[in-house]
Amino acid sequence: MTFILVLSLLKAVYLPEHGADPEYGQGAIERNELAHREIEPFVWLIAVPPPDDASEWQCRLNAAVDPAHGSFRVVEATADEKKKVESGEIRLQR
């Protein structure tokens, strides 16, 4: 029997507090061991295992940052973003 792990693609937007280091947001993504790619400043595409619920992953990422530094808003990636990842135009990293 073969098992296939299906990952979903979400978009994580980091909202840093004034003067906070933007790398702090990426650190939270890396601490959650998610494949990711920053597609614009403070915006990452992230591949997540189930549950693929954006609000659940928003809570997980926010638990990995000090609110004094910033917070995340997580939404589903657009169809175009998903297509670019699937085609390899956007390559995720660990």
SEKOLDO-316397 format. One record per atom (N, C-alpha, C): residue in three letters; residue number from 1; chain; z, y, x. Coordinates in steps of 0.2 Angstrom, whole numbers. Atoms other than C-alpha are relative to their C-alpha. Example, Ala and Ser with C-alpha at 12.3 -4.5 7.8 and 13.67 -1.06 7.14 Angstrom:
<nodes>
<node aa="ALA" i="1" ch="A" up="0" north="-6" east="4"/>
<node aa="ALA" i="1" ch="A" up="39" north="-22" east="62"/>
<node aa="ALA" i="1" ch="A" up="0" north="6" east="4"/>
<node aa="SER" i="2" ch="A" up="-1" north="-6" east="-4"/>
<node aa="SER" i="2" ch="A" up="36" north="-5" east="68"/>
<node aa="SER" i="2" ch="A" up="3" north="5" east="-4"/>
</nodes>
This chain:
<nodes>
<node aa="MET" i="1" ch="A" up="0" north="-6" east="4"/>
<node aa="MET" i="1" ch="A" up="0" north="0" east="0"/>
<node aa="MET" i="1" ch="A" up="0" north="6" east="4"/>
<node aa="THR" i="2" ch="A" up="1" north="-6" east="-4"/>
<node aa="THR" i="2" ch="A" up="-5" north="17" east="7"/>
<node aa="THR" i="2" ch="A" up="3" north="6" east="-4"/>
<node aa="PHE" i="3" ch="A" up="-3" north="-6" east="3"/>
<node aa="PHE" i="3" ch="A" up="5" north="33" east="3"/>
<node aa="PHE" i="3" ch="A" up="-3" north="6" east="3"/>
<node aa="ILE" i="4" ch="A" up="3" north="-6" east="-2"/>
<node aa="ILE" i="4" ch="A" up="-3" north="50" east="4"/>
<node aa="ILE" i="4" ch="A" up="5" north="6" east="-2"/>
<node aa="LEU" i="5" ch="A" up="-4" north="-6" east="1"/>
<node aa="LEU" i="5" ch="A" up="8" north="65" east="6"/>
<node aa="LEU" i="5" ch="A" up="-4" north="6" east="-2"/>
<node aa="VAL" i="6" ch="A" up="4" north="-5" east="2"/>
<node aa="VAL" i="6" ch="A" up="1" north="79" east="-4"/>
<node aa="VAL" i="6" ch="A" up="4" north="7" east="1"/>
<node aa="LEU" i="7" ch="A" up="-4" north="-7" east="-1"/>
<node aa="LEU" i="7" ch="A" up="5" north="97" east="1"/>
<node aa="LEU" i="7" ch="A" up="-4" north="5" east="-4"/>
<node aa="SER" i="8" ch="A" up="3" north="-5" east="4"/>
<node aa="SER" i="8" ch="A" up="2" north="112" east="-9"/>
<node aa="SER" i="8" ch="A" up="0" north="7" east="4"/>
<node aa="LEU" i="9" ch="A" up="1" north="-6" east="-3"/>
<node aa="LEU" i="9" ch="A" up="-3" north="129" east="-3"/>
<node aa="LEU" i="9" ch="A" up="3" north="6" east="-4"/>
<node aa="LEU" i="10" ch="A" up="-3" north="-6" east="3"/>
<node aa="LEU" i="10" ch="A" up="8" north="144" east="-7"/>
<node aa="LEU" i="10" ch="A" up="0" north="6" east="5"/>
<node aa="LYS" i="11" ch="A" up="1" north="-6" east="-4"/>
<node aa="LYS" i="11" ch="A" up="8" north="162" east="-1"/>
<node aa="LYS" i="11" ch="A" up="7" north="3" east="0"/>
<node aa="ALA" i="12" ch="A" up="-7" north="-3" east="-1"/>
<node aa="ALA" i="12" ch="A" up="25" north="169" east="6"/>
<node aa="ALA" i="12" ch="A" up="-1" north="7" east="3"/>
<node aa="VAL" i="13" ch="A" up="1" north="-7" east="-2"/>
<node aa="VAL" i="13" ch="A" up="26" north="188" east="7"/>
<node aa="VAL" i="13" ch="A" up="7" north="2" east="2"/>
<node aa="TYR" i="14" ch="A" up="-7" north="-2" east="-2"/>
<node aa="TYR" i="14" ch="A" up="41" north="194" east="18"/>
<node aa="TYR" i="14" ch="A" up="0" north="8" east="-1"/>
<node aa="LEU" i="15" ch="A" up="-1" north="-7" east="1"/>
<node aa="LEU" i="15" ch="A" up="48" north="211" east="13"/>
<node aa="LEU" i="15" ch="A" up="6" north="2" east="5"/>
<node aa="PRO" i="16" ch="A" up="-5" north="-2" east="-5"/>
<node aa="PRO" i="16" ch="A" up="58" north="217" east="29"/>
<node aa="PRO" i="16" ch="A" up="4" north="6" east="-2"/>
<node aa="GLU" i="17" ch="A" up="-4" north="-7" east="0"/>
<node aa="GLU" i="17" ch="A" up="72" north="230" east="28"/>
<node aa="GLU" i="17" ch="A" up="-3" north="4" east="5"/>
<node aa="HIS" i="18" ch="A" up="2" north="-5" east="-5"/>
<node aa="HIS" i="18" ch="A" up="68" north="246" east="37"/>
<node aa="HIS" i="18" ch="A" up="3" north="-2" east="7"/>
<node aa="GLY" i="19" ch="A" up="-2" north="1" east="-7"/>
<node aa="GLY" i="19" ch="A" up="69" north="243" east="56"/>
<node aa="GLY" i="19" ch="A" up="1" north="-8" east="1"/>
<node aa="ALA" i="20" ch="A" up="-1" north="7" east="-1"/>
<node aa="ALA" i="20" ch="A" up="70" north="224" east="54"/>
<node aa="ALA" i="20" ch="A" up="-6" north="-3" east="4"/>
<node aa="ASP" i="21" ch="A" up="5" north="3" east="-4"/>
<node aa="ASP" i="21" ch="A" up="60" north="213" east="66"/>
<node aa="ASP" i="21" ch="A" up="-5" north="-5" east="-5"/>
<node aa="PRO" i="22" ch="A" up="4" north="4" east="5"/>
<node aa="PRO" i="22" ch="A" up="45" north="205" east="56"/>
<node aa="PRO" i="22" ch="A" up="0" north="-7" east="3"/>
<node aa="GLU" i="23" ch="A" up="0" north="7" east="-2"/>
<node aa="GLU" i="23" ch="A" up="46" north="190" east="67"/>
<node aa="GLU" i="23" ch="A" up="6" north="-4" east="-3"/>
<node aa="TYR" i="24" ch="A" up="-5" north="3" east="3"/>
<node aa="TYR" i="24" ch="A" up="62" north="186" east="58"/>
<node aa="TYR" i="24" ch="A" up="-2" north="-4" east="-6"/>
<node aa="GLY" i="25" ch="A" up="3" north="4" east="6"/>
<node aa="GLY" i="25" ch="A" up="52" north="181" east="43"/>
<node aa="GLY" i="25" ch="A" up="-4" north="-6" east="2"/>
<node aa="GLN" i="26" ch="A" up="3" north="6" east="-2"/>
<node aa="GLN" i="26" ch="A" up="41" north="169" east="52"/>
<node aa="GLN" i="26" ch="A" up="5" north="-5" east="3"/>
<node aa="GLY" i="27" ch="A" up="-6" north="5" east="-2"/>
<node aa="GLY" i="27" ch="A" up="57" north="161" east="60"/>
<node aa="GLY" i="27" ch="A" up="2" north="-4" east="-6"/>
<node aa="ALA" i="28" ch="A" up="-3" north="4" east="6"/>
<node aa="ALA" i="28" ch="A" up="63" north="157" east="42"/>
<node aa="ALA" i="28" ch="A" up="-5" north="-5" east="-2"/>
<node aa="ILE" i="29" ch="A" up="5" north="5" east="1"/>
<node aa="ILE" i="29" ch="A" up="46" north="148" east="39"/>
<node aa="ILE" i="29" ch="A" up="0" north="-6" east="5"/>
<node aa="GLU" i="30" ch="A" up="0" north="5" east="-5"/>
<node aa="GLU" i="30" ch="A" up="47" north="139" east="55"/>
<node aa="GLU" i="30" ch="A" up="7" north="-4" east="0"/>
<node aa="ARG" i="31" ch="A" up="-7" north="4" east="1"/>
<node aa="ARG" i="31" ch="A" up="66" north="134" east="52"/>
<node aa="ARG" i="31" ch="A" up="-1" north="-5" east="-6"/>
<node aa="ASN" i="32" ch="A" up="1" north="4" east="5"/>
<node aa="ASN" i="32" ch="A" up="59" north="126" east="36"/>
<node aa="ASN" i="32" ch="A" up="-5" north="-5" east="1"/>
<node aa="GLU" i="33" ch="A" up="5" north="5" east="-2"/>
<node aa="GLU" i="33" ch="A" up="46" north="116" east="46"/>
<node aa="GLU" i="33" ch="A" up="-6" north="0" east="-4"/>
<node aa="LEU" i="34" ch="A" up="6" north="0" east="4"/>
<node aa="LEU" i="34" ch="A" up="32" north="122" east="36"/>
<node aa="LEU" i="34" ch="A" up="-7" north="2" east="4"/>
<node aa="ALA" i="35" ch="A" up="6" north="-3" east="-3"/>
<node aa="ALA" i="35" ch="A" up="14" north="123" east="42"/>
<node aa="ALA" i="35" ch="A" up="-2" north="6" east="-3"/>
<node aa="HIS" i="36" ch="A" up="0" north="-7" east="2"/>
<node aa="HIS" i="36" ch="A" up="9" north="141" east="41"/>
<node aa="HIS" i="36" ch="A" up="-6" north="3" east="4"/>
<node aa="ARG" i="37" ch="A" up="4" north="-5" east="-4"/>
<node aa="ARG" i="37" ch="A" up="-3" north="155" east="46"/>
<node aa="ARG" i="37" ch="A" up="1" north="7" east="-3"/>
<node aa="GLU" i="38" ch="A" up="-1" north="-7" east="2"/>
<node aa="GLU" i="38" ch="A" up="0" north="173" east="45"/>
<node aa="GLU" i="38" ch="A" up="-7" north="3" east="-1"/>
<node aa="ILE" i="39" ch="A" up="7" north="-3" east="2"/>
<node aa="ILE" i="39" ch="A" up="-16" north="181" east="36"/>
<node aa="ILE" i="39" ch="A" up="0" north="7" east="0"/>
<node aa="GLU" i="40" ch="A" up="0" north="-7" east="0"/>
<node aa="GLU" i="40" ch="A" up="-10" north="199" east="36"/>
<node aa="GLU" i="40" ch="A" up="7" north="1" east="2"/>
<node aa="PRO" i="41" ch="A" up="-7" north="-1" east="-2"/>
<node aa="PRO" i="41" ch="A" up="6" north="207" east="42"/>
<node aa="PRO" i="41" ch="A" up="5" north="-1" east="-6"/>
<node aa="PHE" i="42" ch="A" up="-5" north="2" east="5"/>
<node aa="PHE" i="42" ch="A" up="21" north="200" east="33"/>
<node aa="PHE" i="42" ch="A" up="-2" north="-5" east="-6"/>
<node aa="VAL" i="43" ch="A" up="3" north="4" east="5"/>
<node aa="VAL" i="43" ch="A" up="10" north="188" east="23"/>
<node aa="VAL" i="43" ch="A" up="-2" north="-7" east="3"/>
<node aa="TRP" i="44" ch="A" up="2" north="7" east="-3"/>
<node aa="TRP" i="44" ch="A" up="9" north="169" east="27"/>
<node aa="TRP" i="44" ch="A" up="-3" north="-5" east="-6"/>
<node aa="LEU" i="45" ch="A" up="2" north="6" east="4"/>
<node aa="LEU" i="45" ch="A" up="0" north="154" east="19"/>
<node aa="LEU" i="45" ch="A" up="5" north="-5" east="3"/>
<node aa="ILE" i="46" ch="A" up="-4" north="5" east="-2"/>
<node aa="ILE" i="46" ch="A" up="12" north="140" east="19"/>
<node aa="ILE" i="46" ch="A" up="-2" north="-7" east="-4"/>
<node aa="ALA" i="47" ch="A" up="1" north="7" east="3"/>
<node aa="ALA" i="47" ch="A" up="9" north="121" east="16"/>
<node aa="ALA" i="47" ch="A" up="7" north="-3" east="-2"/>
<node aa="VAL" i="48" ch="A" up="-7" north="3" east="2"/>
<node aa="VAL" i="48" ch="A" up="24" north="114" east="6"/>
<node aa="VAL" i="48" ch="A" up="-1" north="-7" east="-3"/>
<node aa="PRO" i="49" ch="A" up="-1" north="6" east="3"/>
<node aa="PRO" i="49" ch="A" up="29" north="97" east="1"/>
<node aa="PRO" i="49" ch="A" up="3" north="1" east="-7"/>
<node aa="PRO" i="50" ch="A" up="-4" north="0" east="6"/>
<node aa="PRO" i="50" ch="A" up="35" north="93" east="-17"/>
<node aa="PRO" i="50" ch="A" up="7" north="2" east="1"/>
<node aa="PRO" i="51" ch="A" up="3" north="-3" east="6"/>
<node aa="PRO" i="51" ch="A" up="42" north="102" east="-26"/>
<node aa="PRO" i="51" ch="A" up="-4" north="6" east="3"/>
<node aa="ASP" i="52" ch="A" up="5" north="-5" east="-2"/>
<node aa="ASP" i="52" ch="A" up="28" north="114" east="-24"/>
<node aa="ASP" i="52" ch="A" up="1" north="7" east="-5"/>
<node aa="ASP" i="53" ch="A" up="-2" north="-6" east="4"/>
<node aa="ASP" i="53" ch="A" up="37" north="127" east="-36"/>
<node aa="ASP" i="53" ch="A" up="1" north="6" east="4"/>
<node aa="ALA" i="54" ch="A" up="-1" north="-6" east="-4"/>
<node aa="ALA" i="54" ch="A" up="35" north="144" east="-29"/>
<node aa="ALA" i="54" ch="A" up="7" north="3" east="0"/>
<node aa="SER" i="55" ch="A" up="-7" north="-3" east="0"/>
<node aa="SER" i="55" ch="A" up="52" north="150" east="-35"/>
<node aa="SER" i="55" ch="A" up="5" north="-4" east="4"/>
<node aa="GLU" i="56" ch="A" up="-4" north="4" east="-4"/>
<node aa="GLU" i="56" ch="A" up="60" north="135" east="-27"/>
<node aa="GLU" i="56" ch="A" up="-1" north="1" east="7"/>
<node aa="TRP" i="57" ch="A" up="1" north="-2" east="-7"/>
<node aa="TRP" i="57" ch="A" up="52" north="139" east="-10"/>
<node aa="TRP" i="57" ch="A" up="2" north="7" east="1"/>
<node aa="GLN" i="58" ch="A" up="-2" north="-7" east="-1"/>
<node aa="GLN" i="58" ch="A" up="56" north="157" east="-12"/>
<node aa="GLN" i="58" ch="A" up="8" north="0" east="1"/>
<node aa="CYS" i="59" ch="A" up="-8" north="1" east="-1"/>
<node aa="CYS" i="59" ch="A" up="75" north="152" east="-14"/>
<node aa="CYS" i="59" ch="A" up="1" north="-3" east="7"/>
<node aa="ARG" i="60" ch="A" up="-1" north="3" east="-6"/>
<node aa="ARG" i="60" ch="A" up="73" north="141" east="1"/>
<node aa="ARG" i="60" ch="A" up="-1" north="4" east="6"/>
<node aa="LEU" i="61" ch="A" up="2" north="-5" east="-5"/>
<node aa="LEU" i="61" ch="A" up="65" north="154" east="12"/>
<node aa="LEU" i="61" ch="A" up="5" north="5" east="0"/>
<node aa="ASN" i="62" ch="A" up="-6" north="-5" east="0"/>
<node aa="ASN" i="62" ch="A" up="78" north="167" east="7"/>
<node aa="ASN" i="62" ch="A" up="6" north="-2" east="2"/>
<node aa="ALA" i="63" ch="A" up="-6" north="3" east="-3"/>
<node aa="ALA" i="63" ch="A" up="92" north="155" east="11"/>
<node aa="ALA" i="63" ch="A" up="0" north="0" east="7"/>
<node aa="ALA" i="64" ch="A" up="1" north="1" east="-8"/>
<node aa="ALA" i="64" ch="A" up="85" north="155" east="29"/>
<node aa="ALA" i="64" ch="A" up="0" north="7" east="3"/>
<node aa="VAL" i="65" ch="A" up="0" north="-7" east="-3"/>
<node aa="VAL" i="65" ch="A" up="86" north="174" east="31"/>
<node aa="VAL" i="65" ch="A" up="6" north="4" east="-2"/>
<node aa="ASP" i="66" ch="A" up="-5" north="-5" east="2"/>
<node aa="ASP" i="66" ch="A" up="100" north="187" east="31"/>
<node aa="ASP" i="66" ch="A" up="-3" north="5" east="-5"/>
<node aa="PRO" i="67" ch="A" up="3" north="-5" east="4"/>
<node aa="PRO" i="67" ch="A" up="97" north="198" east="16"/>
<node aa="PRO" i="67" ch="A" up="0" north="7" east="3"/>
<node aa="ALA" i="68" ch="A" up="0" north="-7" east="-4"/>
<node aa="ALA" i="68" ch="A" up="101" north="213" east="28"/>
<node aa="ALA" i="68" ch="A" up="-6" north="1" east="4"/>
<node aa="HIS" i="69" ch="A" up="6" north="-1" east="-4"/>
<node aa="HIS" i="69" ch="A" up="85" north="209" east="37"/>
<node aa="HIS" i="69" ch="A" up="-6" north="0" east="-5"/>
<node aa="GLY" i="70" ch="A" up="6" north="0" east="4"/>
<node aa="GLY" i="70" ch="A" up="73" north="206" east="22"/>
<node aa="GLY" i="70" ch="A" up="1" north="-6" east="-5"/>
<node aa="SER" i="71" ch="A" up="0" north="5" east="5"/>
<node aa="SER" i="71" ch="A" up="68" north="194" east="8"/>
<node aa="SER" i="71" ch="A" up="-7" north="-2" east="0"/>
<node aa="PHE" i="72" ch="A" up="7" north="3" east="1"/>
<node aa="PHE" i="72" ch="A" up="53" north="183" east="3"/>
<node aa="PHE" i="72" ch="A" up="-2" north="1" east="-7"/>
<node aa="ARG" i="73" ch="A" up="3" north="1" east="6"/>
<node aa="ARG" i="73" ch="A" up="42" north="183" east="-12"/>
<node aa="ARG" i="73" ch="A" up="-5" north="-5" east="1"/>
<node aa="VAL" i="74" ch="A" up="4" north="6" east="-1"/>
<node aa="VAL" i="74" ch="A" up="33" north="167" east="-14"/>
<node aa="VAL" i="74" ch="A" up="-4" north="-1" east="-7"/>
<node aa="VAL" i="75" ch="A" up="5" north="1" east="6"/>
<node aa="VAL" i="75" ch="A" up="17" north="165" east="-26"/>
<node aa="VAL" i="75" ch="A" up="-5" north="-6" east="2"/>
<node aa="GLU" i="76" ch="A" up="5" north="5" east="-2"/>
<node aa="GLU" i="76" ch="A" up="4" north="152" east="-27"/>
<node aa="GLU" i="76" ch="A" up="-6" north="3" east="4"/>
<node aa="ALA" i="77" ch="A" up="6" north="-2" east="-4"/>
<node aa="ALA" i="77" ch="A" up="-11" north="154" east="-15"/>
<node aa="ALA" i="77" ch="A" up="-6" north="1" east="-5"/>
<node aa="THR" i="78" ch="A" up="6" north="-1" east="5"/>
<node aa="THR" i="78" ch="A" up="-27" north="160" east="-23"/>
<node aa="THR" i="78" ch="A" up="-5" north="-6" east="2"/>
<node aa="ALA" i="79" ch="A" up="5" north="6" east="-1"/>
<node aa="ALA" i="79" ch="A" up="-42" north="148" east="-25"/>
<node aa="ALA" i="79" ch="A" up="-4" north="2" east="6"/>
<node aa="ASP" i="80" ch="A" up="4" north="-1" east="-6"/>
<node aa="ASP" i="80" ch="A" up="-51" north="157" east="-11"/>
<node aa="ASP" i="80" ch="A" up="4" north="-1" east="6"/>
<node aa="GLU" i="81" ch="A" up="-5" north="2" east="-6"/>
<node aa="GLU" i="81" ch="A" up="-36" north="155" east="1"/>
<node aa="GLU" i="81" ch="A" up="0" north="-7" east="1"/>
<node aa="LYS" i="82" ch="A" up="0" north="7" east="-1"/>
<node aa="LYS" i="82" ch="A" up="-35" north="137" east="-3"/>
<node aa="LYS" i="82" ch="A" up="-7" north="-3" east="2"/>
<node aa="LYS" i="83" ch="A" up="7" north="2" east="-2"/>
<node aa="LYS" i="83" ch="A" up="-54" north="135" east="-1"/>
<node aa="LYS" i="83" ch="A" up="-1" north="1" east="8"/>
<node aa="LYS" i="84" ch="A" up="1" north="-1" east="-8"/>
<node aa="LYS" i="84" ch="A" up="-53" north="143" east="17"/>
<node aa="LYS" i="84" ch="A" up="5" north="-4" east="4"/>
<node aa="VAL" i="85" ch="A" up="-4" north="5" east="-4"/>
<node aa="VAL" i="85" ch="A" up="-39" north="132" east="22"/>
<node aa="VAL" i="85" ch="A" up="-3" north="-7" east="0"/>
<node aa="GLU" i="86" ch="A" up="4" north="7" east="1"/>
<node aa="GLU" i="86" ch="A" up="-48" north="116" east="15"/>
<node aa="GLU" i="86" ch="A" up="-6" north="0" east="5"/>
<node aa="SER" i="87" ch="A" up="6" north="0" east="-4"/>
<node aa="SER" i="87" ch="A" up="-64" north="121" east="24"/>
<node aa="SER" i="87" ch="A" up="2" north="1" east="8"/>
<node aa="GLY" i="88" ch="A" up="-1" north="-1" east="-7"/>
<node aa="GLY" i="88" ch="A" up="-55" north="125" east="41"/>
<node aa="GLY" i="88" ch="A" up="-1" north="7" east="2"/>
<node aa="GLU" i="89" ch="A" up="1" north="-7" east="-2"/>
<node aa="GLU" i="89" ch="A" up="-59" north="143" east="41"/>
<node aa="GLU" i="89" ch="A" up="7" north="3" east="1"/>
<node aa="ILE" i="90" ch="A" up="-7" north="-1" east="-1"/>
<node aa="ILE" i="90" ch="A" up="-40" north="146" east="40"/>
<node aa="ILE" i="90" ch="A" up="4" north="-6" east="3"/>
<node aa="ARG" i="91" ch="A" up="-3" north="6" east="-2"/>
<node aa="ARG" i="91" ch="A" up="-31" north="134" east="51"/>
<node aa="ARG" i="91" ch="A" up="8" north="1" east="0"/>
<node aa="LEU" i="92" ch="A" up="-7" north="0" east="0"/>
<node aa="LEU" i="92" ch="A" up="-12" north="131" east="48"/>
<node aa="LEU" i="92" ch="A" up="3" north="-3" east="7"/>
<node aa="GLN" i="93" ch="A" up="-4" north="2" east="-6"/>
<node aa="GLN" i="93" ch="A" up="0" north="129" east="63"/>
<node aa="GLN" i="93" ch="A" up="7" north="-2" east="-2"/>
<node aa="ARG" i="94" ch="A" up="-7" north="1" east="0"/>
<node aa="ARG" i="94" ch="A" up="17" north="122" east="65"/>
<node aa="ARG" i="94" ch="A" up="4" north="4" east="4"/>
</nodes>
